[in-house]
Amino acid sequence: MPSAKTTPDVPADRLDEMLNRLKLSGIRDQLDSLLDEAARSNLSTRETLALLCEREIARKDHRRIDMALKLAHFPAVKELAGFDFEAQPSIDPKQIRDLAAARWIANGENVLLLGPPGVGKTHLAIALGREAILAGYSVQFTTAMALVAGLAKAQAEKRLDEKLMALAKPKLLIIDELGYLPLEPDAAHLFFQLVSRRYETGAMLITSNRSVAEWGTVFADPVVATAILDRLLHHSHVLTIRGDSYRLRAKRRSGLIKPPPPADSAPAGSASLHAVTDNLHPTS
């Protein structure tokens, strides 16, 4: 009676060569342990193949996320799980969870996080950026001052269009701390060009300590500020955070510093700027 045919073993170097050619480094690096795991679990051939594919996908996802986080240039590691919603009751956790689903990014919409210093705007911006990366979107983080300085430098070197093209590539552009410091004289015009370049094609998340009615003062040009807001608010989610600074709360409780006096009313902007903020109704 003839003996059953057996499949000859494939030389390890030959198998590595094929896995390298197929760019299956996750399977290549874990092959022996994965096959041992499949044998211990009595997996079928199809189940073993599924196990190999799952681990390869997991390896590629991990590397993609790690690279995307590096390219985003976040200044710190912040996650939604670490945000204290109880300390900021003006924030609706459900709204933040909805934003974390990243549908607004897919639609090229914008998010404005407004509020005084220390209430968690940057934390939320970074955390939402991280969620965007986990969802598969490219993200870039910058401060408003660094952004405007980079645009001004590019304009002086006659490569502004190249810089704008680069800033248009990330699916989400996060601009932090708009309004904290005075901007350059041409900042409004440069910022307008960036917003126009990304309008309805790329999402933006902007944090600011100023209400939108004050952006005419921020940019020192109410007319251009109106044009900027007209585009930003067209498809937008505006979240205004009211509350005490995390950094000062403990000192106020201990009596080291006194509570701040009631804030004066915000200075009135130009008529056109108020028309934009009054007539446009951002989604929430």
GUNU-659982 format. One line per field, with one value per atom (N, C-alpha, C): atom name; y, z, x. Coordinates in nm, 2 decimals, m for minus. Layout:
<rs>
atomo (CA	...)
north (Y	...)
up (Z	...)
east (X	...)
</rs>
This chain:
<rs>
atomo (N	CA	C	N	CA	C	N	CA	C	N	CA	C	N	CA	C	N	CA	C	N	CA	C	N	CA	C	N	CA	C	N	CA	C	N	CA	C	N	CA	C	N	CA	C	N	CA	C	N	CA	C	N	CA	C	N	CA	C	N	CA	C	N	CA	C	N	CA	C	N	CA	C	N	CA	C	N	CA	C	N	CA	C	N	CA	C	N	CA	C	N	CA	C	N	CA	C	N	CA	C	N	CA	C	N	CA	C	N	CA	C	N	CA	C	N	CA	C	N	CA	C	N	CA	C	N	CA	C	N	CA	C	N	CA	C	N	CA	C	N	CA	C	N	CA	C	N	CA	C	N	CA	C	N	CA	C	N	CA	C	N	CA	C	N	CA	C	N	CA	C	N	CA	C	N	CA	C	N	CA	C	N	CA	C	N	CA	C	N	CA	C	N	CA	C	N	CA	C	N	CA	C	N	CA	C	N	CA	C	N	CA	C	N	CA	C	N	CA	C	N	CA	C	N	CA	C	N	CA	C	N	CA	C	N	CA	C	N	CA	C	N	CA	C	N	CA	C	N	CA	C	N	CA	C	N	CA	C	N	CA	C	N	CA	C	N	CA	C	N	CA	C	N	CA	C	N	CA	C	N	CA	C	N	CA	C	N	CA	C	N	CA	C	N	CA	C	N	CA	C	N	CA	C	N	CA	C	N	CA	C	N	CA	C	N	CA	C	N	CA	C	N	CA	C	N	CA	C	N	CA	C	N	CA	C	N	CA	C	N	CA	C	N	CA	C	N	CA	C	N	CA	C	N	CA	C	N	CA	C	N	CA	C	N	CA	C	N	CA	C	N	CA	C	N	CA	C	N	CA	C	N	CA	C	N	CA	C	N	CA	C	N	CA	C	N	CA	C	N	CA	C	N	CA	C	N	CA	C	N	CA	C	N	CA	C	N	CA	C	N	CA	C	N	CA	C	N	CA	C	N	CA	C	N	CA	C	N	CA	C	N	CA	C	N	CA	C	N	CA	C	N	CA	C	N	CA	C	N	CA	C	N	CA	C	N	CA	C	N	CA	C	N	CA	C	N	CA	C	N	CA	C	N	CA	C	N	CA	C	N	CA	C	N	CA	C	N	CA	C	N	CA	C	N	CA	C	N	CA	C	N	CA	C	N	CA	C	N	CA	C	N	CA	C	N	CA	C	N	CA	C	N	CA	C	N	CA	C	N	CA	C	N	CA	C	N	CA	C	N	CA	C	N	CA	C	N	CA	C	N	CA	C	N	CA	C	N	CA	C	N	CA	C	N	CA	C	N	CA	C	N	CA	C	N	CA	C	N	CA	C	N	CA	C	N	CA	C	N	CA	C	N	CA	C	N	CA	C	N	CA	C	N	CA	C	N	CA	C	N	CA	C	N	CA	C	N	CA	C	N	CA	C	N	CA	C	N	CA	C	N	CA	C	N	CA	C	N	CA	C	N	CA	C	N	CA	C	N	CA	C	N	CA	C	N	CA	C	N	CA	C	N	CA	C	N	CA	C	N	CA	C	N	CA	C	N	CA	C	N	CA	C	N	CA	C	N	CA	C	N	CA	C	N	CA	C	N	CA	C	N	CA	C	N	CA	C	N	CA	C	N	CA	C	N	CA	C	N	CA	C	N	CA	C	N	CA	C	N	CA	C	N	CA	C	N	CA	C	N	CA	C	N	CA	C	N	CA	C	N	CA	C	N	CA	C	N	CA	C	N	CA	C	N	CA	C	N	CA	C	N	CA	C	N	CA	C	N	CA	C	N	CA	C	N	CA	C	N	CA	C	N	CA	C	N	CA	C	N	CA	C	N	CA	C	N	CA	C	N	CA	C	N	CA	C	N	CA	C	N	CA	C	N	CA	C	N	CA	C	N	CA	C	N	CA	C	N	CA	C	N	CA	C	N	CA	C	N	CA	C	N	CA	C	N	CA	C	N	CA	C	N	CA	C	N	CA	C	N	CA	C	N	CA	C	N	CA	C	N	CA	C	N	CA	C	N	CA	C	N	CA	C	N	CA	C	N	CA	C	N	CA	C	N	CA	C	N	CA	C	N	CA	C	N	CA	C	N	CA	C	N	CA	C	N	CA	C	N	CA	C	N	CA	C	N	CA	C	N	CA	C	N	CA	C	N	CA	C	N	CA	C	N	CA	C	N	CA	C	N	CA	C	N	CA	C	N	CA	C	N	CA	C	N	CA	C	N	CA	C	N	CA	C)
north (m0.12	0.00	0.12	0.22	0.33	0.42	0.48	0.57	0.71	0.78	0.91	1.01	1.10	1.20	1.31	1.36	1.46	1.59	1.70	1.83	1.86	1.88	1.90	2.04	2.04	2.17	2.27	2.40	2.51	2.56	2.58	2.63	2.76	2.78	2.91	3.03	3.03	3.15	3.18	3.07	3.09	3.15	3.10	3.16	3.30	3.33	3.47	3.56	3.51	3.59	3.62	3.52	3.54	3.64	3.63	3.71	3.86	3.87	4.00	4.07	3.99	4.04	4.08	4.01	4.05	4.15	4.20	4.30	4.25	4.13	4.07	4.05	4.16	4.15	4.10	4.13	4.09	3.94	3.87	3.73	3.67	3.73	3.69	3.68	3.79	3.80	3.72	3.67	3.60	3.46	3.42	3.30	3.17	3.14	3.02	3.03	3.14	3.15	3.14	3.20	3.20	3.06	2.98	2.85	2.76	2.78	2.71	2.74	2.86	2.90	2.84	2.83	2.77	2.62	2.55	2.41	2.38	2.46	2.44	2.46	2.55	2.57	2.48	2.39	2.30	2.37	2.48	2.56	2.49	2.51	2.46	2.54	2.49	2.57	2.71	2.72	2.85	2.94	2.88	2.96	3.00	2.92	2.96	3.07	3.07	3.18	3.31	3.30	3.42	3.47	3.38	3.43	3.51	3.45	3.52	3.66	3.66	3.79	3.89	3.85	3.94	4.00	3.92	3.97	4.06	4.03	4.12	4.26	4.26	4.38	4.46	4.39	4.46	4.52	4.45	4.51	4.63	4.63	4.74	4.86	4.83	4.94	5.01	4.93	4.98	5.07	5.03	5.11	5.24	5.22	5.34	5.44	5.40	5.49	5.56	5.48	5.53	5.64	5.61	5.71	5.83	5.81	5.93	6.02	5.96	6.04	6.12	6.06	6.14	6.25	6.23	6.33	6.44	6.41	6.51	6.62	6.59	6.68	6.73	6.64	6.68	6.72	6.83	6.87	6.79	6.70	6.62	6.50	6.40	6.29	6.32	6.33	6.36	6.27	6.21	6.12	6.17	6.13	6.17	6.11	5.99	5.92	5.99	6.08	6.16	6.29	6.33	6.46	6.46	6.55	6.56	6.64	6.57	6.63	6.69	6.63	6.68	6.82	6.84	6.97	7.08	7.04	7.14	7.11	7.14	7.10	7.17	7.27	7.34	7.26	7.15	7.07	6.95	6.92	6.80	6.68	6.58	6.47	6.39	6.39	6.33	6.40	6.53	6.60	6.57	6.56	6.53	6.39	6.29	6.16	6.15	6.23	6.24	6.29	6.40	6.45	6.35	6.27	6.16	6.06	6.05	5.95	6.00	6.13	6.18	6.20	6.19	6.21	6.35	6.45	6.59	6.60	6.52	6.53	6.47	6.36	6.31	6.41	6.49	6.59	6.72	6.74	6.86	6.98	6.95	7.05	7.10	7.20	7.26	7.26	7.26	7.27	7.39	7.47	7.58	7.56	7.55	7.53	7.67	7.73	7.87	7.87	7.95	7.96	8.02	8.06	8.12	8.02	8.07	7.98	7.87	7.75	7.65	7.57	7.58	7.50	7.37	7.34	7.21	7.21	7.32	7.33	7.25	7.27	7.20	7.05	7.01	6.87	6.81	6.87	6.82	6.82	6.92	6.93	6.81	6.79	6.68	6.54	6.53	6.40	6.37	6.48	6.46	6.43	6.49	6.46	6.32	6.27	6.13	6.04	6.07	5.98	5.98	6.10	6.11	6.02	6.01	5.92	5.78	5.74	5.60	5.57	5.67	5.64	5.64	5.67	5.66	5.79	5.90	6.03	6.09	6.16	6.23	6.36	6.40	6.51	6.59	6.72	6.80	6.91	6.92	7.02	7.13	7.25	7.37	7.47	7.56	7.68	7.79	7.88	7.99	8.07	8.10	8.18	8.11	7.98	7.91	7.90	7.88	7.87	8.00	8.12	8.24	8.28	8.25	8.27	8.19	8.06	7.98	8.03	8.08	8.13	8.26	8.35	8.47	8.44	8.35	8.31	8.25	8.17	8.12	8.23	8.32	8.43	8.52	8.54	8.62	8.54	8.41	8.33	8.29	8.35	8.32	8.18	8.11	7.97	7.95	8.06	8.06	7.95	7.94	7.84	7.70	7.67	7.54	7.51	7.62	7.60	7.58	7.65	7.63	7.49	7.44	7.31	7.20	7.22	7.13	7.13	7.25	7.26	7.22	7.20	7.15	7.00	6.93	6.79	6.71	6.75	6.67	6.68	6.57	6.57	6.66	6.67	6.75	6.84	6.97	7.07	7.13	7.11	7.17	7.29	7.41	7.53	7.57	7.58	7.60	7.74	7.80	7.92	8.04	8.05	8.17	8.28	8.39	8.51	8.53	8.44	8.46	8.57	8.58	8.68	8.76	8.88	8.96	8.89	8.90	8.84	8.94	8.89	8.98	9.06	9.17	9.26	9.19	9.10	9.03	8.90	8.87	8.74	8.72	8.82	8.80	8.75	8.81	8.78	8.64	8.60	8.47	8.36	8.39	8.30	8.28	8.38	8.37	8.28	8.29	8.21	8.06	8.03	7.89	7.84	7.92	7.88	7.86	7.94	7.93	7.80	7.77	7.65	7.53	7.53	7.41	7.40	7.51	7.52	7.41	7.34	7.22	7.10	7.10	6.99	6.93	7.01	6.96	7.02	6.94	6.99	7.07	7.16	7.24	7.24	7.23	7.25	7.36	7.47	7.59	7.61	7.63	7.67	7.82	7.89	8.03	8.08	8.18	8.24	8.35	8.38	8.49	8.44	8.51	8.48	8.52	8.46	8.49	8.64	8.70	8.85	8.93	8.87	8.95	8.92	8.84	8.80	8.91	9.01	9.13	9.20	9.20	9.25	9.16	9.03	8.93	8.94	8.96	8.97	9.12	9.21	9.36	9.40	9.32	9.35	9.29	9.36	9.31	9.26	9.32	9.28	9.14	9.11	8.98	8.88	8.92	8.83	8.79	8.87	8.83	8.73	8.75	8.65	8.52	8.52	8.40	8.32	8.39	8.33	8.28	8.35	8.31	8.17	8.14	8.01	7.91	7.95	7.85	7.81	7.91	7.88	7.81	7.81	7.76	7.61	7.53	7.39	7.37	7.40	7.40	7.35	7.32	7.29	7.38	7.47	7.57	7.53	7.51	7.47	7.58	7.64	7.74	7.68	7.68	7.62	7.73	7.72	7.82	7.74	7.80	7.73	7.79	7.73	7.77	7.70	7.76	7.71	7.59	7.48	7.36	7.40	7.48	7.52	7.61	7.69	7.78	7.74	7.63	7.59	7.55	7.48	7.43	7.55	7.65	7.76	7.85	7.86	7.94	7.87	7.74	7.66	7.68	7.69	7.70	7.84	7.94	8.07	8.15	8.09	8.15	8.27	8.26	8.37	8.39	8.51	8.55	8.51	8.49	8.46	8.59	8.57	8.69	8.77	8.90	8.98	8.94	8.98	8.95	9.01	8.93	8.97	9.08	9.18	9.28	9.22	9.29	9.24	9.25	9.16	9.15	9.28	9.33	9.45	9.42	9.52	9.50	9.49	9.40	9.40	9.49	9.48	9.56	9.51	9.59	9.55	9.43	9.42	9.30	9.17	9.19	9.07	9.02	9.11	9.07	9.01	9.06	9.00	8.85	8.82	8.69	8.60	8.64	8.56	8.55	8.65	8.64	8.56	8.56	8.50	8.36	8.32	8.19	8.10	7.99	7.90	7.77	7.76	7.64	7.53	7.41	7.29	7.26	7.19	7.15	7.01)
up (0.00	0.00	0.00	m0.10	m0.11	0.01	0.06	0.17	0.13	0.22	0.19	0.17	0.07	0.04	0.15	0.19	0.29	0.22	0.27	0.21	0.27	0.18	0.23	0.30	0.41	0.48	0.39	0.40	0.33	0.41	0.35	0.42	0.48	0.60	0.68	0.60	0.54	0.47	0.35	0.28	0.17	0.21	0.32	0.38	0.42	0.48	0.52	0.40	0.29	0.17	0.11	0.11	0.06	0.14	0.28	0.37	0.36	0.34	0.32	0.19	0.08	m0.05	m0.04	0.04	0.06	0.17	0.23	0.34	0.45	0.49	0.60	0.72	0.77	0.87	1.00	1.03	1.15	1.16	1.05	1.05	1.05	0.98	0.97	1.11	1.19	1.31	1.42	1.40	1.51	1.46	1.34	1.28	1.37	1.43	1.51	1.63	1.70	1.81	1.77	1.66	1.61	1.57	1.51	1.47	1.59	1.69	1.82	1.88	1.88	1.94	1.87	1.74	1.66	1.69	1.70	1.73	1.87	1.97	2.10	2.11	2.02	2.02	1.92	1.86	1.76	1.65	1.60	1.50	1.36	1.29	1.15	1.06	0.94	0.85	0.83	0.81	0.78	0.91	1.02	1.15	1.17	1.14	1.15	1.06	0.94	0.84	0.89	0.95	1.01	1.12	1.21	1.32	1.27	1.16	1.11	1.05	0.98	0.92	1.03	1.14	1.25	1.31	1.34	1.40	1.31	1.18	1.08	1.08	1.07	1.07	1.20	1.32	1.44	1.44	1.39	1.38	1.29	1.18	1.09	1.15	1.22	1.28	1.39	1.47	1.57	1.51	1.41	1.35	1.28	1.22	1.16	1.27	1.37	1.48	1.54	1.57	1.63	1.54	1.41	1.31	1.31	1.30	1.29	1.41	1.53	1.65	1.65	1.60	1.59	1.49	1.38	1.27	1.32	1.41	1.46	1.54	1.61	1.69	1.81	1.87	1.99	2.10	2.18	2.28	2.41	2.42	2.54	2.50	2.59	2.57	2.66	2.59	2.65	2.59	2.68	2.63	2.69	2.63	2.68	2.81	2.83	2.96	3.08	3.05	3.16	3.18	3.11	3.12	3.23	3.32	3.44	3.40	3.35	3.30	3.42	3.54	3.66	3.70	3.67	3.71	3.61	3.49	3.39	3.35	3.43	3.40	3.28	3.23	3.11	2.98	2.99	2.88	2.88	2.77	2.76	2.72	2.81	2.77	2.64	2.63	2.51	2.38	2.38	2.27	2.23	2.34	2.32	2.26	2.31	2.26	2.11	2.08	1.94	1.85	1.90	1.83	1.81	1.92	1.92	1.81	1.77	1.66	1.53	1.52	1.40	1.27	1.28	1.16	1.11	1.20	1.15	1.07	1.10	1.02	0.88	0.87	0.74	0.65	0.72	0.65	0.62	0.67	0.65	0.74	0.85	0.94	1.04	1.12	1.21	1.35	1.45	1.59	1.65	1.72	1.80	1.94	2.02	2.16	2.22	2.29	2.34	2.49	2.56	2.70	2.76	2.89	2.95	2.97	3.00	3.01	3.13	3.10	3.21	3.23	3.13	3.15	3.07	3.01	2.94	2.79	2.73	2.58	2.51	2.55	2.48	2.51	2.63	2.66	2.56	2.55	2.46	2.32	2.28	2.14	2.11	2.20	2.17	2.18	2.28	2.29	2.17	2.11	1.99	1.87	1.87	1.76	1.77	1.89	1.91	1.86	1.89	1.85	1.70	1.64	1.49	1.43	1.49	1.44	1.45	1.57	1.59	1.48	1.44	1.33	1.19	1.18	1.05	0.98	1.05	0.98	1.02	0.93	0.95	1.03	1.12	1.21	1.22	1.23	1.26	1.36	1.46	1.57	1.57	1.59	1.59	1.68	1.73	1.80	1.70	1.73	1.64	1.61	1.71	1.69	1.60	1.62	1.53	1.39	1.38	1.24	1.17	1.23	1.16	1.13	1.22	1.20	1.08	1.07	0.96	0.83	0.83	0.70	0.66	0.76	0.73	0.67	0.73	0.68	0.54	0.51	0.38	0.28	0.32	0.23	0.19	0.30	0.27	0.18	0.18	0.10	m0.03	m0.06	m0.18	m0.20	m0.10	m0.11	m0.02	m0.02	0.06	0.00	m0.13	m0.18	m0.14	m0.14	m0.10	0.04	0.13	0.27	0.29	0.22	0.23	0.18	0.08	0.03	0.13	0.20	0.31	0.42	0.46	0.57	0.53	0.40	0.35	0.35	0.36	0.35	0.47	0.59	0.71	0.70	0.73	0.73	0.84	0.95	1.07	1.10	1.10	1.15	1.28	1.38	1.51	1.54	1.57	1.59	1.74	1.82	1.96	2.00	2.10	2.16	2.07	1.99	1.91	2.00	1.99	2.07	2.20	2.24	2.36	2.35	2.23	2.21	2.08	2.07	1.95	1.83	1.72	1.60	1.51	1.41	1.32	1.24	1.18	1.11	0.99	0.92	0.81	0.84	0.98	1.02	0.97	0.97	0.93	0.78	0.70	0.55	0.53	0.60	0.59	0.64	0.76	0.82	0.73	0.67	0.57	0.46	0.40	0.29	0.33	0.45	0.50	0.52	0.58	0.60	0.47	0.37	0.24	0.17	0.19	0.12	0.18	0.31	0.37	0.37	0.33	0.34	0.27	0.35	0.31	0.25	0.27	0.23	0.34	0.44	0.55	0.68	0.79	0.91	0.99	1.07	1.16	1.30	1.40	1.54	1.60	1.64	1.69	1.84	1.92	2.06	2.08	2.15	2.17	2.31	2.37	2.49	2.46	2.34	2.29	2.23	2.26	2.19	2.04	1.96	1.81	1.79	1.87	1.86	1.88	1.94	1.96	1.86	1.76	1.67	1.58	1.56	1.49	1.56	1.69	1.77	1.77	1.77	1.76	1.63	1.52	1.39	1.35	1.44	1.41	1.27	1.23	1.10	1.10	1.14	1.15	1.02	0.91	0.78	0.74	0.76	0.73	0.83	0.96	1.06	1.03	0.98	0.94	0.83	0.73	0.62	0.67	0.77	0.83	0.90	0.98	1.06	0.97	0.86	0.77	0.72	0.69	0.64	0.76	0.87	0.98	1.04	1.05	1.12	1.03	0.90	0.80	0.84	0.86	0.90	1.03	1.15	1.27	1.39	1.49	1.63	1.72	1.79	1.88	2.02	2.10	2.24	2.32	2.41	2.50	2.64	2.69	2.82	2.93	3.03	3.14	3.27	3.34	3.46	3.51	3.62	3.68	3.62	3.63	3.57	3.66	3.60	3.67	3.76	3.69	3.76	3.88	3.88	3.99	4.09	4.06	4.15	4.29	4.29	4.42	4.50	4.44	4.51	4.57	4.49	4.54	4.66	4.65	4.76	4.89	4.87	4.99	5.04	4.96	5.00	4.96	4.88	4.84	4.75	4.67	4.58	4.59	4.56	4.57	4.44	4.45	4.33	4.24	4.11	4.02	4.02	4.00	4.00	3.88	3.88	3.76	3.64	3.53	3.40	3.34	3.28	3.21	3.08	3.04	2.91	2.80	2.70	2.59	2.51	2.46	2.37	2.24	2.20	2.08	1.96	1.86	1.74	1.64	1.52	1.41	1.38	1.31	1.27	1.19	1.09	1.00	1.08	1.18	1.26	1.34	1.40	1.48	1.39	1.26	1.17	1.14	1.13	1.10	1.22	1.34	1.46	1.50	1.47	1.50	1.40	1.28	1.17	1.14	1.17	1.14	1.26	1.24	1.36	1.35	1.42	1.41	1.48	1.43	1.48	1.62	1.70	1.83	1.86)
east (0.09	0.00	0.09	0.07	0.16	0.14	0.25	0.24	0.19	0.12	0.06	0.17	0.14	0.24	0.24	0.35	0.37	0.42	0.37	0.42	0.56	0.66	0.79	0.80	0.88	0.90	0.97	0.92	0.98	1.09	1.21	1.33	1.29	1.34	1.31	1.35	1.47	1.51	1.42	1.38	1.29	1.15	1.10	0.98	0.99	1.11	1.13	1.14	1.20	1.21	1.07	0.98	0.85	0.77	0.78	0.71	0.76	0.89	0.95	0.90	0.89	0.85	0.70	0.62	0.48	0.46	0.57	0.57	0.49	0.50	0.43	0.53	0.58	0.68	0.62	0.50	0.44	0.43	0.39	0.39	0.53	0.62	0.76	0.82	0.80	0.87	0.81	0.68	0.61	0.57	0.62	0.57	0.57	0.69	0.70	0.61	0.60	0.51	0.37	0.33	0.19	0.15	0.24	0.21	0.20	0.28	0.27	0.14	0.10	m0.03	m0.15	m0.14	m0.24	m0.25	m0.13	m0.13	m0.19	m0.15	m0.20	m0.36	m0.41	m0.55	m0.63	m0.55	m0.61	m0.69	m0.63	m0.69	m0.69	m0.79	m0.79	m0.70	m0.68	m0.59	m0.65	m0.78	m0.84	m0.83	m0.85	m0.84	m0.70	m0.60	m0.46	m0.43	m0.48	m0.46	m0.52	m0.64	m0.71	m0.62	m0.57	m0.48	m0.36	m0.30	m0.18	m0.22	m0.33	m0.37	m0.41	m0.47	m0.51	m0.38	m0.28	m0.16	m0.08	m0.09	m0.02	m0.09	m0.22	m0.30	m0.27	m0.27	m0.24	m0.11	m0.01	0.13	0.13	0.06	0.06	m0.01	m0.13	m0.20	m0.12	m0.05	0.04	0.15	0.21	0.32	0.26	0.14	0.08	0.04	m0.01	m0.05	0.07	0.17	0.29	0.36	0.36	0.42	0.33	0.20	0.11	0.12	0.13	0.15	0.27	0.38	0.51	0.49	0.43	0.41	0.32	0.23	0.13	0.20	0.31	0.38	0.30	0.23	0.16	0.26	0.23	0.33	0.32	0.22	0.21	0.11	0.11	0.02	m0.10	m0.21	m0.34	m0.45	m0.53	m0.64	m0.77	m0.88	m1.01	m1.04	m0.98	m1.00	m0.94	m0.85	m0.78	m0.84	m0.95	m1.01	m1.11	m1.11	m1.20	m1.33	m1.43	m1.55	m1.63	m1.61	m1.69	m1.63	m1.51	m1.45	m1.49	m1.54	m1.59	m1.73	m1.83	m1.97	m2.02	m1.96	m2.01	m1.98	m1.90	m1.87	m1.97	m2.03	m2.12	m2.04	m2.02	m1.94	m1.99	m2.12	m2.18	m2.13	m2.13	m2.08	m1.94	m1.85	m1.71	m1.70	m1.78	m1.78	m1.82	m1.92	m1.96	m1.85	m1.77	m1.66	m1.55	m1.53	m1.43	m1.45	m1.58	m1.61	m1.55	m1.52	m1.44	m1.53	m1.66	m1.74	m1.72	m1.70	m1.68	m1.55	m1.46	m1.33	m1.35	m1.43	m1.46	m1.53	m1.61	m1.70	m1.63	m1.50	m1.43	m1.49	m1.54	m1.60	m1.49	m1.53	m1.44	m1.49	m1.40	m1.43	m1.36	m1.43	m1.37	m1.39	m1.28	m1.29	m1.25	m1.35	m1.33	m1.34	m1.26	m1.27	m1.14	m1.14	m1.03	m0.91	m0.80	m0.68	m0.70	m0.65	m0.65	m0.77	m0.87	m0.99	m0.99	m0.88	m0.87	m0.88	m0.88	m0.89	m0.78	m0.66	m0.55	m0.56	m0.59	m0.61	m0.71	m0.83	m0.93	m0.89	m0.81	m0.77	m0.67	m0.58	m0.48	m0.56	m0.65	m0.72	m0.80	m0.87	m0.95	m0.86	m0.75	m0.65	m0.60	m0.58	m0.54	m0.65	m0.77	m0.89	m0.89	m0.86	m0.87	m0.76	m0.64	m0.54	m0.58	m0.64	m0.69	m0.79	m0.87	m0.97	m0.91	m0.78	m0.72	m0.69	m0.71	m0.69	m0.55	m0.50	m0.37	m0.40	m0.31	m0.33	m0.20	m0.21	m0.09	m0.13	m0.05	m0.07	0.03	m0.02	0.07	0.00	0.08	0.03	0.00	m0.08	m0.12	0.01	0.09	0.21	0.31	0.33	0.42	0.37	0.24	0.18	0.20	0.16	0.17	0.32	0.41	0.55	0.60	0.55	0.59	0.54	0.42	0.36	0.43	0.46	0.53	0.67	0.74	0.87	0.86	0.76	0.75	0.71	0.63	0.60	0.72	0.81	0.93	1.03	1.02	1.11	1.04	0.93	0.85	0.82	0.78	0.73	0.60	0.52	0.40	0.31	0.29	0.20	0.25	0.38	0.43	0.39	0.40	0.37	0.22	0.14	0.00	m0.05	0.02	m0.01	0.02	0.14	0.18	0.08	0.03	m0.07	m0.21	m0.23	m0.36	m0.37	m0.25	m0.25	m0.31	m0.28	m0.34	m0.49	m0.55	m0.70	m0.75	m0.68	m0.71	m0.59	m0.62	m0.51	m0.56	m0.48	m0.51	m0.43	m0.49	m0.43	m0.46	m0.36	m0.38	m0.34	m0.41	m0.38	m0.39	m0.49	m0.52	m0.57	m0.51	m0.55	m0.48	m0.39	m0.31	m0.21	m0.14	m0.04	m0.07	m0.02	m0.04	0.02	m0.05	m0.01	0.06	0.14	0.21	0.11	0.15	0.06	m0.01	0.06	0.00	m0.07	m0.08	m0.13	m0.27	m0.36	m0.49	m0.50	m0.42	m0.43	m0.37	m0.26	m0.20	m0.30	m0.36	m0.45	m0.57	m0.62	m0.73	m0.70	m0.58	m0.54	m0.54	m0.49	m0.49	m0.63	m0.72	m0.86	m0.93	m0.90	m0.96	m0.91	m0.78	m0.73	m0.79	m0.82	m0.88	m1.03	m1.09	m1.24	m1.31	m1.39	m1.47	m1.39	m1.26	m1.18	m1.10	m1.06	m0.99	m1.04	m1.05	m1.11	m1.00	m1.05	m0.96	m1.02	m0.93	m0.97	m0.89	m0.96	m0.89	m0.93	m0.83	m0.86	m0.82	m0.90	m0.88	m0.94	m0.87	m0.92	m1.02	m1.04	m1.12	m1.25	m1.36	m1.49	m1.47	m1.56	m1.55	m1.58	m1.65	m1.68	m1.56	m1.45	m1.33	m1.22	m1.25	m1.15	m1.10	m1.19	m1.14	m1.02	m1.03	m0.91	m0.79	m0.82	m0.71	m0.63	m0.70	m0.63	m0.60	m0.65	m0.62	m0.68	m0.78	m0.84	m0.98	m1.09	m1.22	m1.28	m1.24	m1.29	m1.24	m1.11	m1.05	m1.10	m1.11	m1.16	m1.30	m1.38	m1.52	m1.51	m1.42	m1.41	m1.36	m1.27	m1.22	m1.33	m1.41	m1.51	m1.63	m1.65	m1.76	m1.73	m1.60	m1.57	m1.56	m1.50	m1.48	m1.62	m1.71	m1.84	m1.94	m1.91	m2.01	m2.05	m1.95	m1.97	m1.89	m1.95	m1.87	m1.94	m1.86	m1.91	m1.83	m1.91	m1.84	m1.87	m1.77	m1.78	m1.72	m1.80	m1.75	m1.74	m1.62	m1.59	m1.59	m1.67	m1.67	m1.63	m1.54	m1.50	m1.37	m1.32	m1.20	m1.08	m0.97	m0.84	m0.80	m0.77	m0.72	m0.59	m0.51	m0.38	m0.40	m0.51	m0.52	m0.62	m0.70	m0.81	m0.76	m0.65	m0.60	m0.55	m0.48	m0.43	m0.54	m0.65	m0.77	m0.83	m0.84	m0.90	m0.82	m0.69	m0.60	m0.59	m0.65	m0.64	m0.52	m0.43	m0.31	m0.33	m0.44	m0.48	m0.63	m0.67	m0.81	m0.88	m1.01	m1.09	m1.08	m1.08	m1.08	m1.21	m1.20	m1.32	m1.41	m1.54	m1.62	m1.56	m1.57	m1.51	m1.59	m1.52	m1.60	m1.66	m1.76	m1.82	m1.72	m1.74	m1.65	m1.66	m1.55	m1.56	m1.63	m1.71	m1.79	m1.70	m1.72	m1.65	m1.71	m1.67	m1.72	m1.86	m1.94	m2.08	m2.08	m1.99	m1.98	m1.94	m1.85	m1.81	m1.93	m2.01	m2.12	m2.23	m2.24	m2.34	m2.30	m2.17	m2.13	m2.16	m2.13	m2.14	m2.29	m2.37	m2.51	m2.59	m2.56	m2.64	m2.60	m2.47	m2.43	m2.46	m2.52	m2.55	m2.48	m2.36	m2.28	m2.35	m2.32	m2.39	m2.32	m2.39	m2.33	m2.38)
</rs>
